[in-house]
Amino acid sequence: MSVLVDTSHRLGDFAIDARFESAGRLTALFGPSGSGKTTLINMIAGLIRPGKGRIEVDGRVLVDTDAGTFVPKHKRRIGMVFQDARLFPHMSVAGNLRYGRWFTPAGERYADMDAVVDLLGIGSLLDRRPARLSGGEKQRVAIGRALLASPKLLLMDEPLASLDEARKAEILPYIERLRDETKIPIVYVSHSVAEVARLASDVVMLAQGKVIASGPTEAVMQRLDLLPAEERGEGGAVLDTRVLRHDDTFGMTVLASAAGEIRVPRLAMKTGALVRIRIRARDVMIATEQPAGLSALNILPGTIVALSPGEGPTVEVAIDCNGATVLARITEQSRQMLKLRLGGTVFAVVKTVSFDRANTGAGLPVEAHG
Amino acid sequence: MTWLLDLTPDEWNAVRLSIKVATVAMLFSLPPGIVIALLLARGQFWGKTLLNGVVHLPLILPPVVTGYLLLLTFGKRGPAGAFLAEHFGIVFSFRWTGAALACGVMGFPLMVRAIRLSIETVDRKMEAAAGTLGANPPWVFATITLPLILPGLIAGAILSFAKAMGEFGATITFVSNIPNETQTLPSAIYTFTQVPGGDEGALRLTLISIVISMAALVASEVLARRVGRRMDIE
């Protein structure tokens, strides 16, 4: 399963000139507003006809302007979840869910109503009208509606952007289940580092209509310099870890990562479960000696592999901790005081309480990376 | 109150004929009304302003002029009238069908305006969403657009019906005032007012006319409210 987009398109004085290819479980199109990510996803869905270019999904050519090919949206079998849900107001939740199924050829209906309703936890909503649903419920029903059309690819256009933090936290686990328990590849548009770091297997980073980086999430998210200014504070290393044990005395969970053990607030996951964590660069302190008399519980020894100037008085330090890269943002003054240089041995210090629901989530199954 | 219902056979015929003419005019106007409203609301084509003008002509022309134009076009010797009579056996001149045609034409701009307005309020994003779920354009229209414009359709249909109930000038010019064939309520009232001692009959038919129009209005309100509640738009 793969998605290939190679297109150039003009909309007034805004130009898109982007090429990317992804075979990931969940590919995030990531960038600030106005970077062209929604335009790109609309092109994949068939809602916008690109001025020039080629779009392929799983080897099927959907758009090829040179050959004059343009498959209309209703023949693409690509599901779309919109930011504003767009549930049909004149149908019940059940009616909305069944809508796409109706237009799917019988032989290609793989989605099962009960399974989808169960996956999204919307069983109690079936008889209701969309107007009677909360924002989070609407979005779950919209996901279910798209899934029940048995799509070959699922597109999600900032599905959480119009929701408050509590609703986001309510839906994120469902999207993780969708990613891990169904076989449908997902292309996910977002401007949020937190969502992308938590959900994506692959990231395509966009700015002003151009692809500025793409690849596996852990690698792309290390490019703090590429993050949109308003999201830079959220940037940091993305690590895939596993639950080693739970410490019930202090209400903590110990995670095993390449960098060593990491203590985080108690997670509701089984021992051995995969956990994706994001260590914000601004949450990481650097010590040149093994610290003593310090409250922080996570002290990871490593070697400085990169030093790059950040915004204003800051320096971004990349520390290789036994193969896993941890990023730290410190001031230039601290760097000079500690005489940090490439190849120097240091300790990255991370407080346990800097982890919260926004930067810990279910990890992707390992085979998904293959 | 009994005198109100104590109608002569001719008066009953006028009432029945009016309802029949108005219903037929409304039903036959609906499909072309929807098509024209769609074209005007969404179409991008040369001559759109012209089409809009032609549709609105009956609203701004004196009814007598519209009636006379219908007579020229759909009369026995009119080009359309002769063609339809010869090939389909449909005759309009001096028949109740002609009254229905005149009423339909007079109510058409009102119907198109109501439907067009409701089409313009439909969120086209809903239709795009239906498209991504596999519905082709005709299905999108049938399952999304049509249900969403239902209140506008009802309003347009009732307007057309009410206009037909009251239409006088174009009808009498086109198909005259023949009892049992083209004498609708307004024509019958007009006839009563032209003869001495016809006041009582005119008043009876006037009251009946008011009752029917009010009933249509109330029915449309009830229908629209029911549709609105079903749709439950915030």
Interface residues (C-beta under 8 A of the other chain):
Chain A: A45 G46 L47 P72 K73 H74 K75 R76 R77 I78 G79 M80 F82 D84 R86 F88 P89 H90 Y99 G100 W102 F103 T104 R129 P130 A131 R132 R145 A146 A149
Chain B: D123 K125 M126 A128 A129 A130 G131 T132 L133 G134 A135 N136 P137 W139 V140 T143 I144 P147 L148 R230 M231 D232 I233 E234
